Amino acid sequence: MSIHFVAQRFGFVGLALSIGMVSAASAVAQEGIRVYGSEGPAPAMHEAAVAFGNTHGVQVEVVSGPTDKWLAKAKTDADVIFCSAEFMMSDFVHSGELQIDRATVTPLYLRPSAILVRPGNPKGIRDFPYLLRPGIRVMVVTGSGQTGLWEDMAGKQGDVRAIRALRNNIVFFAPNSETAVKTWRERDDIDAWITWNIWYMPLHDHADLVPVGPNYRVYRQCSAALTERGKSKPLAGQFIEFLASPQGAKIFESWGWQTSPSDASRLTVESNIAIVCRIDKDEWKDGVGAGLLSIRRLIKHYESIGVPSSELHISAVVHGRAGYWLLKDEPYQAFKADGNGNPNKSLIRELDDLGVSIELCAETMMEHGWKKEDVLPEVTVVVGACPRIVDLQLQGYAYWRF
């Protein structure tokens, strides 16, 4: 059974679809556009089909799934074919089965490779090299637009040892993305899925997304083309033009695809980024220390532009009026005299899991009579805030003060 996707943000609703079924015998339905293609682009493609159909008063039917589930029917009535990788489109063109007009092949948008992990990232996976560690159980897809993806990523640095290590950790080779989604939901013994970022959308309740750094990141495109049958329908050609238009780009971008390059300048450094953050103001936001919250937002911002937390080396040097943020509950309560525990604990634990070095000035501790056992276990005591900050700057760390 193929999957007929209904656009529903942050989820896919699969509907049983009999490909041989024809809609009500109206003139519009008879002249409708039939679109077939891969699983990955389907949610964005369906939303675009609805928008285009509403504007032009035409039914645009999108059928997707593993190729063998729709190929036979597509040979008889497809107007538009879309693929999730260039090699797939090239194979269709060369085989001649779908009678695709090669002159109409239109590359649309890209998506980057990524890693899906279990909610909360219990194995602490922060980039591709973490998947090479012994004991990490990985799933890959060997078909559709993910054919060869894991090998491309592992071999990108020209070191066959990475391919060997990753292959030893692969516990399931899914034949297609549809099977991979089902397996991810059913098998909690799989720690990570090497895939495209767009597959986070249907699994956002069952996975966290880990961006892949530039040293291992791979991109592949979605493309669309007319069949010989589709060439006789002007609206079919207009539909592909719509997909490539700003309105179409906006739809695809909302589903995680990278569309036209942003006008904003690109970063010149996307790896091994070192930052020292000075926190000495007792300012709060959303119930926690504002400086700590800003560090978490900084990490999330980098991740949103494709820089994983593993490429960030952040030292948060806390001193002065903010020093008590790093205390255990009992000394925190004694300092605040309000009977409540330290609300920063979970955020500090999260930052520590993300690789942030949380550091407390020893001079601040001496001023208040705090001892090492008063400090949260994630915290490192440094000899002094100013010497530590200067030392890190001399090592090449960028300086940021809160």
Summary of the structure (lengths in Angstrom):
residues: 402
radius of gyration: 25.9
end to end distance: 55.6
largest distance: 84.2
contacts: 1288
relative contact order: 0.12
helix: 42%
strand: 25%
